Amino acid sequence: MKATEYIPREHFDLWYELFKQSKGRFLCKPFQGKDDVLVGYAFDDIDSCNKLNSDYRRLTTPIIETKRGWWKRIKALGV
């Protein structure tokens, strides 16, 4: 499986560490642009590629905190 992606420059080191652990190979040298890095890579099996993508998304997705409304708080207390 072959793929080409733009990785944000601030996340490239994280992506590269995950890529080294996933046993993929580069098709060309990563090209650094102004804000992102263009990478072309390949995997022998699709499971390794899926694991790389899911781990990368899991680590770079921002956490959004939500607050409970007053009705949900009362309901959680069991009143």
KAFENPE-V322962 format. One record per backbone hydrogen bond with DSSP energy under -0.5 kcal/mol. CO is the residue of the C=O (numbers start at 1). NH is the residue of the N-H. If there is no record, write none. Layout:
co=CO nh=NH
co=CO nh=NH
This chain:
co=1 nh=43
co=3 nh=41
co=5 nh=7
co=5 nh=39
co=7 nh=37
co=8 nh=11
co=8 nh=12
co=9 nh=12
co=11 nh=15
co=12 nh=16
co=13 nh=17
co=14 nh=18
co=15 nh=19
co=16 nh=20
co=17 nh=21
co=18 nh=22
co=19 nh=24
co=20 nh=23
co=25 nh=42
co=30 nh=32
co=31 nh=33
co=31 nh=38
co=35 nh=9
co=36 nh=33
co=37 nh=7
co=37 nh=39
co=38 nh=31
co=39 nh=5
co=40 nh=27
co=40 nh=28
co=41 nh=3
co=42 nh=25
co=45 nh=49
co=46 nh=50
co=47 nh=51
co=48 nh=52
co=49 nh=53
co=50 nh=54
co=51 nh=55
co=52 nh=56
co=53 nh=57
co=54 nh=58
co=55 nh=59
co=56 nh=60
co=57 nh=61
co=62 nh=64
co=63 nh=65
co=69 nh=73
co=70 nh=74
co=71 nh=75
co=72 nh=76
co=73 nh=77
co=74 nh=78
co=74 nh=79
